[in-house]
């Protein structure tokens, strides 16, 4: 994989700032000269053994050289024409596409290309075992929950409900406030809130899905965390290479899971954990984002 940049640039001050810097070529490669070779969507429906409910996922993925960037979408919401739009298009054009998931997936592919998940770029690998979908889901949940650096009894707003994550957080003695735009109930019958911003003030930390990049709710969460000093941990299949660029600028940690995701096969896998505290001062300058 081509890695023209040898050290991660300073933290982005906003999502728009990150896109602007990419378009200016600050990450070492001109996005106007990099074209998407393959575009595809992945759809799944799942009901883990022993669980009462199930769910569906759909993800748009774009391949740039050896890198794959992804953005989850609501099942059925992605037009077939969007995939055709992406094939052969340069990254710069896709960063201005009318559909937010295309823009996010293109940004993710570009950043995965120039700043892959390696120790040199701040990533710490975490192995997932082979096994059933539920076993792998719980293993990933432990990797994510371990990044939420608050004491037992703290209240954590969970944006993007994943039952295995709620389970792992409770095993640590944390009080969870589940939130998801779709609403509904958790595996344990608890109501799922639909307005994350309304819950922020009463929570000690936030654990949010990378899907917030695609639906436009990431920036308000990041700004709140930066302003109030609230820990914000991101678990990311969507934008796994995008979200580490905000470490020290509101984001305190990221569990990055690039394609292929844990639910695609039963073999071993790897997620990549980042912490703002591991970033050199020049890479994450909180003062620059205020």
NULOBA-565993 format. One line per field, with one value per residue (C-alpha): residue in one letter; x, y, z negated. Coordinates in nm, 2 decimals. Layout:
<nodes>
res <- a  ...
c1 <- X  ...
c2 <- Y  ...
c3 <- Z  ...
</nodes>
This chain:
<nodes>
res <- x  x  x  x  x  x  x  x  x  x  x  x  x  x  x  x  x  x  x  x  x  x  x  x  x  x  x  x  x  x  x  x  x  x  x  x  x  x  x  x  x  x  x  x  x  x  x  x  x  x  x  x  x  x  x  x  x  x  x  x  x  x  x  x  x  x  x  x  x  x  x  x  x  x  x  x  x  x  x  x  x  x  x  x  x  x  x  x  x  x  x  x  x  x  x  x  x  x  x  x  x  x  x  x  x  x  x  x  x  x  x  x  x  x  x  x  x  x  x  x  x  x  x  x  x  x  x  x  x  x  x  x  x  x  x  x  x  x  x  x  x  x  x  x  x  x  x  x  x  x  x  x  x  x  x  x  x  x  x  x  x  x  x  x  x  x  x  x  x  x  x  x  x  x  x  x  x  x  x  x  x  x  x  x  x  x  x  x  x  x  x  x  x  x  x  x  x  x  x  x  x  x  x  x  x  x  x  x  x  x  x  x  x  x  x  x  x  x  x  x  x  x  x  x  x  x  x  x  x  x  x  x  x  x  x  x  x  x  x  x  x  x  x  x  x  x  x  x  x  x  x  x  x  x  x  x  x  x  x  x  x  x  x  x  x  x  x  x  x  x  x  x  x  x  x  x  x  x  x  x  x  x  x  x  x  x  x  x  x  x
c1 <- 0.00  0.13  0.21  0.34  0.29  0.53  0.37  0.01  -0.07  -0.22  -0.57  -0.85  -1.05  -1.38  -1.50  -1.51  -1.16  -1.04  -1.20  -1.05  -0.71  -0.74  -0.85  -0.55  -0.32  -0.19  -0.18  0.07  -0.14  -0.36  -0.71  -0.78  -0.53  -0.66  -0.95  -1.19  -1.14  -1.42  -1.75  -1.98  -2.24  -2.25  -2.59  -2.65  -2.93  -2.84  -2.99  -2.73  -2.80  -2.96  -3.07  -3.43  -3.40  -3.20  -3.09  -2.99  -2.68  -2.59  -2.25  -2.11  -1.75  -1.50  -1.16  -0.86  -0.55  -0.52  -0.74  -1.12  -1.32  -1.67  -1.99  -2.30  -2.64  -2.99  -3.09  -3.24  -3.15  -2.86  -2.96  -2.80  -2.68  -2.46  -2.23  -2.21  -2.12  -1.82  -1.65  -1.36  -1.43  -1.15  -1.16  -1.19  -1.51  -1.66  -1.58  -1.83  -2.09  -2.46  -2.49  -2.32  -2.24  -2.05  -1.85  -1.77  -1.67  -1.44  -1.27  -1.23  -1.07  -0.83  -0.72  -0.69  -0.46  -0.23  -0.26  -0.33  -0.39  -0.03  0.16  0.36  0.03  -0.08  -0.28  -0.26  -0.39  -0.64  -0.70  -1.05  -1.09  -1.24  -1.59  -1.96  -2.09  -2.19  -1.84  -1.67  -1.93  -1.85  -1.48  -1.50  -1.72  -1.45  -1.20  -1.43  -1.55  -1.19  -1.13  -1.40  -1.19  -1.43  -1.48  -1.75  -2.08  -2.03  -2.31  -2.22  -2.43  -2.42  -2.50  -2.57  -2.71  -2.52  -2.63  -2.29  -2.14  -2.41  -2.33  -1.96  -2.00  -2.23  -1.97  -1.75  -2.01  -2.11  -2.46  -2.56  -2.80  -2.88  -2.96  -3.03  -3.22  -3.44  -3.55  -3.70  -3.58  -3.26  -3.23  -3.33  -3.64  -3.50  -3.63  -3.38  -3.36  -3.36  -3.21  -2.85  -2.79  -3.06  -2.89  -2.53  -2.55  -2.64  -2.37  -2.01  -1.88  -2.00  -1.95  -2.06  -2.07  -1.89  -2.24  -2.27  -2.03  -2.28  -2.60  -2.45  -2.45  -2.08  -1.98  -2.22  -2.09  -1.73  -1.79  -1.96  -1.68  -1.42  -1.60  -1.69  -1.39  -1.62  -1.45  -1.57  -1.49  -1.58  -1.63  -1.59  -1.67  -1.78  -1.49  -1.24  -0.95  -1.14  -1.21  -0.84  -0.78  -0.99  -0.79  -0.71  -0.98  -1.27  -1.22  -1.04  -1.02  -1.11  -1.17  -1.12  -1.26  -1.19  -1.35  -1.38  -1.59  -1.61  -1.95  -1.84  -1.67  -1.59  -1.21  -0.98  -0.97  -0.82  -0.95  -0.72  -0.73  -0.62  -0.59  -0.54  -0.30  -0.07  -0.05  0.26  0.19  0.24  -0.01  -0.30  -0.31  -0.64  -0.57  -0.57  -0.93  -1.08
c2 <- 0.00  0.34  0.55  0.88  1.04  0.91  1.07  1.15  1.52  1.73  1.65  1.78  2.06  1.95  1.70  1.98  2.08  1.73  1.72  2.05  1.94  1.62  1.82  2.05  1.74  1.79  1.41  1.36  1.24  1.44  1.30  1.42  1.16  0.86  0.67  0.42  0.08  -0.11  -0.01  -0.26  -0.29  -0.56  -0.66  -0.88  -0.99  -1.15  -1.30  -1.43  -1.77  -1.71  -1.35  -1.25  -0.99  -0.94  -0.66  -0.58  -0.40  -0.25  -0.10  0.09  0.01  0.17  0.02  0.25  0.04  -0.20  0.01  -0.03  0.26  0.20  0.38  0.21  0.31  0.23  -0.09  -0.02  0.35  0.34  0.37  0.12  0.42  0.53  0.23  0.30  0.67  0.56  0.32  0.49  0.82  1.02  1.07  1.45  1.42  1.17  1.39  1.63  1.37  1.45  1.14  1.16  0.79  0.82  1.11  0.93  0.61  0.80  0.99  0.67  0.49  0.78  0.80  0.42  0.44  0.71  0.63  0.26  0.10  0.04  0.10  0.37  0.56  0.50  0.18  -0.10  -0.43  -0.64  -0.99  -1.14  -1.51  -1.75  -1.87  -1.79  -1.44  -1.40  -1.50  -1.26  -0.98  -1.02  -1.02  -0.70  -0.55  -0.61  -0.44  -0.14  -0.12  -0.13  0.21  0.38  0.53  0.60  0.44  0.19  0.36  0.62  0.68  0.61  0.74  0.46  0.61  0.32  0.03  -0.30  -0.54  -0.69  -0.35  -0.28  -0.62  -0.55  -0.20  -0.34  -0.61  -0.32  -0.18  0.11  0.26  0.26  0.51  0.34  0.57  0.51  0.70  0.39  0.38  0.05  -0.15  -0.33  -0.71  -0.66  -0.46  -0.11  0.18  0.32  0.70  0.87  1.21  1.17  1.54  1.56  1.30  1.44  1.66  1.38  1.14  1.10  0.95  0.88  0.57  0.63  0.44  0.55  0.56  0.91  1.03  0.93  1.07  1.40  1.36  1.32  1.68  1.78  1.49  1.58  1.95  1.86  1.63  1.89  2.17  1.98  1.74  1.44  1.12  1.03  0.68  0.58  0.22  0.23  0.01  0.33  0.57  0.35  0.56  0.89  0.89  0.86  1.19  1.35  1.21  1.50  1.71  1.58  1.21  1.03  0.68  0.48  0.11  0.09  -0.21  -0.19  -0.42  -0.72  -0.69  -0.95  -1.07  -1.17  -1.49  -1.72  -1.69  -1.48  -1.11  -0.79  -0.45  -0.15  0.05  0.42  0.64  1.02  0.97  0.77  1.04  1.26  1.62  1.74  1.49  1.58  1.95  2.01  2.38  2.40  2.28  2.53
c3 <- 0.00  0.09  -0.22  -0.10  -0.44  -0.71  -1.01  -1.09  -1.04  -1.32  -1.42  -1.20  -1.36  -1.19  -0.93  -0.67  -0.77  -0.71  -0.36  -0.27  -0.37  -0.17  0.14  0.09  0.10  -0.25  -0.30  -0.03  0.27  0.49  0.47  0.82  0.95  0.75  0.89  0.74  0.91  0.74  0.57  0.40  0.13  -0.14  -0.29  -0.59  -0.82  -1.15  -1.46  -1.70  -1.87  -2.21  -2.12  -2.09  -1.81  -1.50  -1.27  -0.92  -0.78  -0.45  -0.38  -0.07  -0.01  0.23  0.33  0.39  0.47  0.18  -0.05  -0.11  -0.25  -0.39  -0.50  -0.64  -0.51  -0.61  -0.44  -0.10  -0.11  0.13  0.50  0.74  0.95  0.67  0.71  1.09  1.01  0.80  1.04  1.22  1.05  0.89  0.51  0.53  0.73  0.50  0.20  0.35  0.44  0.35  0.13  -0.21  -0.23  0.10  -0.03  -0.36  -0.19  0.06  -0.22  -0.42  -0.11  -0.05  -0.41  -0.44  -0.13  -0.27  -0.65  -0.69  -1.03  -1.13  -1.45  -1.27  -1.23  -1.59  -1.56  -1.81  -1.67  -1.87  -1.76  -1.73  -1.77  -1.51  -1.60  -1.57  -1.49  -1.86  -1.99  -1.75  -1.83  -2.20  -2.14  -1.95  -2.22  -2.48  -2.26  -2.22  -2.59  -2.71  -2.55  -2.76  -3.03  -3.31  -3.65  -3.75  -3.80  -3.53  -3.28  -2.91  -2.62  -2.35  -2.01  -1.77  -1.97  -1.96  -2.23  -2.27  -2.35  -2.61  -2.76  -2.77  -2.93  -3.20  -3.28  -3.37  -3.60  -3.37  -3.34  -2.97  -2.80  -2.46  -2.17  -1.80  -1.54  -1.48  -1.84  -1.96  -2.26  -2.36  -2.40  -2.76  -2.68  -2.76  -2.55  -2.30  -2.29  -1.95  -2.03  -2.14  -2.18  -2.44  -2.65  -2.64  -2.95  -3.18  -3.06  -3.17  -2.84  -2.49  -2.28  -1.93  -1.60  -1.29  -1.13  -1.28  -1.00  -0.74  -0.91  -1.01  -1.38  -1.44  -1.45  -1.73  -1.94  -1.87  -1.95  -2.28  -2.38  -2.30  -2.48  -2.79  -2.81  -2.79  -2.67  -2.32  -2.20  -1.84  -1.72  -1.34  -1.05  -0.88  -0.85  -1.03  -0.87  -0.91  -1.28  -1.40  -1.23  -1.52  -1.81  -2.04  -1.87  -2.07  -2.00  -2.28  -2.13  -1.83  -1.76  -1.39  -1.20  -0.82  -0.57  -0.58  -0.90  -1.18  -1.07  -0.72  -0.81  -1.10  -1.09  -1.30  -1.25  -1.37  -1.49  -1.55  -1.86  -1.89  -2.19  -2.19  -2.48  -2.25  -1.99  -1.98  -2.07  -1.72  -1.59  -1.82  -1.93  -2.11  -2.13  -1.75  -1.74  -1.98
</nodes>
